[in-house]
Amino acid sequence: MARLKEQYENSIVPGLMEKFGYTNRMDVPRLEKIVVNVGMGEMASEKNLIEPVRDELAVITGQRPALTRAKKSISNFKIRSGAPVGYKVTLRRDRMYTFLDRLINFVIPRIRDFRGVSRTAFDQQGNYTLGLKEQTIFPELELDKIPTTHGMDICFVTTAGTKQEAMGLLEGFGMPFTKK
């Protein structure tokens, strides 16, 4: 069992039950999935950069990413319908917890001038989105083989009903939020 999953069941659930007054363990919010998304932007027009992005995302997440294509043509951005625009990976169960563990304990501390992640990036349903400016902070990547740097969005989908419940859940996992 993943370390964070065990921590969730043994310490986070009882803490959230006490904090929010839940009477049933099934009412406690949980992490459903983590979606990692890489938009390629101008790299999409260069065919030799599409596969390295896929390979980097596969190394980072431990799962092969799915290619996302444009639904419509947008002339201002020079995008044709069906053209590749990015990659996405949906992580669930043990892979999700191991990725979250690596993200919180190894990757986020490597961000330059880091003062914590934003407290305002929650949506109304209790999901949290984190944007990273470059993929080079992941220790799994070999920096010599990276053709270009790109960013990525990481979305944490929870079953929480409010922002406060979702923040309590992610704080229990050890997410380093900024001070108030």
C-alpha positions as CSV (number, residue, x, y, z in Angstrom):
1,M,0.0,0.0,0.0
2,A,1.2,3.5,-0.8
3,R,2.5,5.5,2.2
4,L,0.1,8.4,1.7
5,K,-2.9,6.1,1.4
6,E,-2.0,4.5,4.7
7,Q,-1.5,7.9,6.3
8,Y,-4.9,9.0,4.9
9,E,-6.7,6.0,6.4
10,N,-4.9,6.1,9.8
11,S,-4.5,9.8,10.6
12,I,-6.2,12.1,8.0
13,V,-9.7,10.5,8.2
14,P,-10.0,10.7,12.0
15,G,-8.6,14.3,12.0
16,L,-11.1,15.5,9.3
17,M,-13.9,13.7,11.1
18,E,-13.1,15.6,14.3
19,K,-12.5,18.9,12.5
20,F,-15.6,19.0,10.3
21,G,-17.9,16.9,12.6
22,Y,-18.5,13.9,10.3
23,T,-20.2,11.0,11.9
24,N,-19.5,8.5,9.1
25,R,-16.1,7.7,7.6
26,M,-17.7,7.6,4.1
27,D,-18.5,11.3,4.5
28,V,-14.9,12.3,4.8
29,P,-13.5,13.8,1.5
30,R,-11.0,11.8,-0.4
31,L,-8.8,12.2,-3.4
32,E,-10.5,10.7,-6.5
33,K,-7.9,11.3,-9.1
34,I,-5.0,13.4,-10.2
35,V,-4.9,14.7,-13.8
36,V,-1.6,15.9,-15.2
37,N,-2.0,18.0,-18.4
38,V,0.7,19.4,-20.7
39,G,-0.3,21.9,-23.4
40,M,2.2,22.0,-26.2
41,G,1.3,25.4,-27.7
42,E,3.8,26.2,-30.5
43,M,5.5,22.9,-30.0
44,A,2.5,21.1,-31.6
45,S,3.5,22.4,-35.0
46,E,7.0,20.9,-34.7
47,K,6.6,17.1,-35.2
48,N,10.0,16.2,-33.7
49,L,8.9,17.7,-30.3
50,I,5.7,15.8,-29.8
51,E,7.2,12.4,-28.9
52,P,9.7,13.8,-26.4
53,V,6.9,15.5,-24.5
54,R,5.0,12.2,-24.4
55,D,8.1,10.3,-23.1
56,E,8.8,12.9,-20.4
57,L,5.3,12.8,-19.1
58,A,5.4,9.0,-19.1
59,V,8.6,9.1,-17.0
60,I,7.2,11.7,-14.6
61,T,3.8,9.9,-14.0
62,G,4.7,6.3,-14.6
63,Q,1.8,5.9,-17.0
64,R,1.5,6.5,-20.7
65,P,-0.2,9.8,-21.6
66,A,-3.1,10.2,-24.0
67,L,-2.8,12.7,-26.9
68,T,-5.4,15.4,-26.9
69,R,-6.5,16.9,-30.2
70,A,-8.1,20.2,-31.0
71,K,-11.9,20.0,-31.3
72,K,-12.3,23.1,-33.5
73,S,-10.1,25.0,-35.8
74,I,-9.0,28.4,-34.4
75,S,-7.4,30.6,-37.0
76,N,-5.9,33.1,-34.6
77,F,-3.9,30.4,-33.0
78,K,-3.2,28.6,-36.3
79,I,-4.8,25.4,-35.0
80,R,-6.6,23.0,-37.3
81,S,-9.4,20.7,-36.1
82,G,-7.8,17.4,-35.1
83,A,-4.3,18.8,-34.6
84,P,-2.4,17.6,-31.5
85,V,-2.5,20.2,-28.7
86,G,-1.3,18.4,-25.7
87,Y,-1.1,15.3,-23.5
88,K,-2.9,14.3,-20.4
89,V,-2.6,11.5,-17.8
90,T,-5.3,10.5,-15.3
91,L,-3.8,8.8,-12.2
92,R,-5.9,6.8,-9.8
93,R,-5.4,4.5,-6.8
94,D,-1.8,3.6,-5.9
95,R,-0.2,5.5,-8.8
96,M,-2.0,8.6,-7.7
97,Y,-0.8,8.3,-4.1
98,T,2.8,7.6,-5.1
99,F,2.8,10.6,-7.5
100,L,1.4,12.8,-4.8
101,D,4.0,11.7,-2.4
102,R,6.8,12.4,-4.8
103,L,5.3,15.8,-5.8
104,I,5.0,17.0,-2.2
105,N,8.2,15.6,-0.8
106,F,10.7,15.8,-3.7
107,V,9.4,18.0,-6.5
108,I,7.8,21.1,-4.8
109,P,10.8,21.7,-2.5
110,R,13.0,21.9,-5.7
111,I,11.1,24.9,-7.0
112,R,13.3,28.0,-7.0
113,D,12.2,30.8,-4.5
114,F,9.4,28.6,-3.3
115,R,7.1,30.2,-0.6
116,G,4.2,27.8,-0.8
117,V,1.4,26.9,-3.2
118,S,-1.6,29.2,-3.6
119,R,-4.6,28.9,-1.3
120,T,-6.9,30.4,-3.9
121,A,-6.6,27.8,-6.7
122,F,-9.7,25.8,-5.5
123,D,-12.9,25.7,-7.6
124,Q,-16.4,25.6,-6.1
125,Q,-16.5,21.8,-6.0
126,G,-13.4,21.5,-3.9
127,N,-10.9,20.6,-6.7
128,Y,-7.4,22.1,-6.6
129,T,-5.2,23.0,-9.6
130,L,-1.5,23.6,-9.5
131,G,0.5,25.0,-12.4
132,L,4.2,24.3,-12.8
133,K,6.3,26.5,-15.1
134,E,8.9,23.9,-16.1
135,Q,9.2,20.1,-16.0
136,T,12.9,20.1,-15.1
137,I,12.2,20.1,-11.4
138,F,11.3,16.4,-11.6
139,P,14.3,14.4,-10.6
140,E,13.3,11.5,-12.9
141,L,14.1,13.4,-16.0
142,E,17.6,13.5,-17.6
143,L,18.2,17.1,-18.3
144,D,20.5,16.4,-21.3
145,K,17.7,14.7,-23.2
146,I,15.1,17.5,-22.9
147,P,14.8,19.4,-26.1
148,T,12.7,22.3,-24.7
149,T,11.2,23.3,-21.3
150,H,7.4,23.4,-20.9
151,G,4.9,23.7,-18.1
152,M,2.2,21.5,-16.8
153,D,-1.1,21.7,-14.9
154,I,-1.8,19.2,-12.1
155,C,-5.4,19.0,-11.0
156,F,-6.4,17.2,-7.8
157,V,-10.0,16.0,-8.0
158,T,-11.6,15.5,-4.6
159,T,-15.0,14.4,-3.3
160,A,-15.0,17.5,-1.0
161,G,-18.0,19.7,-1.1
162,T,-16.3,23.0,-0.1
163,K,-13.0,24.7,-0.5
164,Q,-12.3,24.4,3.3
165,E,-12.8,20.6,3.3
166,A,-10.5,20.2,0.2
167,M,-7.9,22.4,1.8
168,G,-8.0,20.3,5.0
169,L,-7.6,17.1,3.0
170,L,-4.6,18.4,1.1
171,E,-3.0,19.9,4.2
172,G,-3.4,16.5,5.8
173,F,-1.3,15.0,3.0
174,G,1.3,17.7,3.6
175,M,0.7,20.2,0.7
176,P,2.7,23.3,1.6
177,F,0.2,26.1,1.3
178,T,1.2,29.7,1.7
179,K,0.8,31.4,5.1
180,K,-2.5,33.3,5.5
